[in-house]
């Protein structure tokens, strides 16, 4: 995008230069050059534009039990749920909780494709549509529990070929001290 702005400024300056010129032959030559430049820029932008990635729409559910994320008094509270699309699971499985929540791009490197984040309340069920990238081989789920000691805060599930589950979908189940992904 910054190149487009620079090119636009150059074309504006060229147009101003043409308007100040007295020699008709030079004006025509610069106008012709401007038209060629514009055509070249259009072709260059088309060639450099990113291709749209194929995705598959997929509906899934996030279900939370009534006792999720208890405080010291045992009262449940909401959690942040992060759903990652990954090309590989190695960095995801080896990253710390803090690394994934604070700097997921650095922690996951080239495995990272995209991230969706939701706030989930206790005793709730949310249906979500996910656009699964054709490059996604795994879905990683991280739950923001109050404490990560003695809880299963992360899980990963392989995406079947073609990004379609054989069952009617998946459900991300968040319990008091764990998260899991099940086919439904």
Helices and strands as residue ranges (DSSP letters): H 2-20, H 24-48, E 55-64, E 79-86, H 90-94, H 97-102, H 104-108, G 109-111, E 112-120, E 125-133, E 138-143, E 154-158, G 161-163, E 170-174, E 179-183
